[in-house]
Amino acid sequence: MEQKLGEYRCLACGKLLFKGLLLLSTVEVKCRRCRELRLYAPESLDTVSFVLTADENGTLIEASREAEYVLSEPRENLIGKSITEICPGFVLADIKPAQPYHLKDNAFLLRDGKNLSVESYVVHDRDSRNFRLVNIVNPIVNSGETQ
């Protein structure tokens, strides 16, 4: 399912400034028509979530579009990787079929070597051994330097 990008317009004159998906960034844009300078931030400053689907061996078989943006990695590159490769603290042996699992202080290793702190929930597919890792990012926690 294709996600529609948000339209960001000048609040003074209504000119379309850009289309995009703002997750963890704030963008400053100057309107060429009226010269108004504005900051555009994520619509929700509380949380951002993304989903990764893995098979029973922990190999990623699907990644949401939000995962692509948050992790700064194309979905094509994420699919096929081991979950432990991008989420070193994730222990596959701790996951039991059909049992909920919550990782309160989970972290993903980003391409630039920084860690992204998330709260993760494991949700099992009903008809298969695959599971989804639902990750909730708090932009306020991650807005500064990460460990």
N, C-alpha and C positions, 0 to 999 in steps of 0.2 A: 504494500500500500504506500503510495507516494505521499509524502508530507508536503503541504503547501508552505512556502516561505512567507514570512510576515512582511507586510509592506510598511515602510517607515516614511512618513510624510512630514514635511515642514509644518509645524503647528501654526505658523503665521500666514503662509500663503497656500498651503495644501499641495505643493509640488512633491512628487515622488522622489525621495532622496536615495533610497536603496531598498532591496529586498534581501532578507536574510533570516537566520535563526540565531538569536542572541541567547547564549546559555550562561556563560561565565564571564562575559566581557561587557564593558561599557564602551560605546563608540561615540566620538565627537564628530559632528558633521556640520558643515557650513552650507547653507542653501545658496546656490548661485543666483537664484532669482531675487531674493529679498535680503541676502547677506546675513540672515539670522543664524546664530551659532547655537546648537543644541546638543545635549547629551542624551543618548538612547541607551537604556539599560534593559536587562532581561525583564520580561513582564512579571515574573515571580522571583523575588529576591530570596524567597524561603528555601526552595529546593529545586533541583534538576534531577531527573532520573533517566537511566538508560538500561537497556536489557541486553544480555548476552545469553545465547542458548548453546549448551554444550551437550555432547553425547556422554554415555556412561564412563568413558575413558578421560573425560575432561577436555576433549578437543572441541574447539568452537565450530559450530555449524551454522550459526546465524548471529548477526549483530544489528541492533537497531540503528537507525540513522543518527539518533542522538549519541550513541556510543562512538560513532565515527567522528563527530564534532568534539565531544568531551575528551576523548583519548587522542585526538589529532592523528588518527590513523585511518586510512581508507578501509571500508568494510572488507574489500577483497583481500587486504593484508591481514586483517584480524581472523578471518575464517581460515581454519586449518591450524591455527596456533593452539598450544596447550593453554588452558586457563591459568596454570601456574607460571607460565612465561610472562604474562602481563599482570598477574596478581600473585606475587610470590608468597603472600601469607595464606593463600587459599590451600587447604589440605583436603584433597579429594577423598581420603580415607574417612574423614569426619562426616561425609554425606551419606545418609542412610535412605534407601528408597522409600518414598511416600511419607517421609518425616520432615516437618518444617525445620529449617536451619537458619539461624540469624547470626551474622557477623557484624557486631556493633562497630568495631574499629578496623575495618578493612582498608586496604590501599592498593591502588593500581600504579604500576611503574610506567611513567610517560616516556615518550621518545627522547625528551631532553634530559632524562635521568632523574627528574623530580617525582615525588610521590603525590598522588591525588587521594585524599582521604574520603572514604565513602562508608555508608552503612549499607550492608548487603543482605538480601534475603534469597534463600534458595527455594524455588517453587518447582515441583516435579510435574512433568507431563503425565496426564492420566493414563494414556494408552501406550507409553513407551518408557524407556529408561533414560530419556533425555531430561535435562533440567534447565531451568532458566535462572540466571543470576540477575536479580533485580537490584540495581544499585542506585542509591539516593545520595546525591552530592549536595553539600551545603556550601553555596558560593561564598558565604561570609567566612567560613573556616578556611577555605582554599584561596581567598583573594590575595593573601600575602605570600611570602616565601613558604614553600612546603619543604618538609624535611627531606 
